[in-house]
């Protein structure tokens, strides 16, 4: 969770940004494969792949790939992965990988 220095209350991550997130082509029954992007520590399911780290803009790297490869299902996997314990609690990395 990002830390808010003004009121010191953690800001929760929207539920729709965790788990597998459809980006493009995921419902196409004739797709030739799927690509799942997984962010790293402190990352975000959409913001990590955007040039300015915007989370609500559809003009980002994964949609550019979808334009080039409409025959693929493009997904992003979002999860809480704070690099430091003081920034929020997260599931242990082994458990998170097992749940993927």
N, C-alpha and C positions, 0 to 999 in steps of 0.2 A: 504494500500500500504506500503510495506517495505520502510523505509527511508534510503537514501544513504547519509552518512555523508560527502563524498568527494565533491559531487557537489550539495548537498541539493535539488535534484530533486526526487520527488517520482517515484518509479518504478511501472508501471502499471501491474496489474495481467493479465495474458493471458486470453482472452475471453473464451477459451476452458476449463478453470478451474472454471467456474462459472455455476450455474444451475445444473441440474441432469447429472451426468457423468456415463456412462456405464463402469462397471468394468468386469463383467463376467456373462454369462447366461441370459442376459437381452432380447435377441432375441429368446430365447427358448420358443415356444408356449406351451410346456408341463411342464413348471416349476411349482412347487407347491406353490410358493410365491415369494415375493420380500423383500429384506432388504435394507434400505436406511440409510447410515451413514452420520451424520451431525456433523461437527467439531464445536468447541467452539470459543470464542473470540480469535482473533489473529491466528486462525488455518488455515489449508489449506486442500483442498479436497483430496489430496493424501499424502502430507507430514505429516499430523497429524497421519496417520495410519502406517507410516514407522518407524522402530526402530531408524534410524539415521535422520529422518525427511527429507529424500530425496524425491524430487517431480517427478523425471523422472525414477525411478527404479520400475520395475514390481514385485520385490520380496518384498512384504509387506503384512501386516495383512489381507487385504481384499482379495487378491489373494489366500492366504493360506486358508481362509474360503471357497472360491470358489472351491478349490481342494477337500475339505472335503465334501462340499454340492453342487455338480454340478446341483442339482435339484432346486436351488434358483437363482433368479436374484439378483446380488449384484451391488448396486449403491452407489455413493458418491455424496453429495450435496455440491457444493462449492459456497461461497459468501464472500463478503468483510465484515469483522467483526473486525475492529480495536478496541482494548480495551480502547484506549485514543484518544481524538479528535485531538491531535497534531500529531498523526501518520497517519492521513488521515480521510476523511469523509466516513461515511457509512450510509446506510438506517437505520432508527430507528428499534429497535428490534421487536416491535409489527408489523410494516409494513412488515419486512422481514419474520416473521412467517406467516403472512396472505398470502404472496405471495408464500410460499412453497407449 
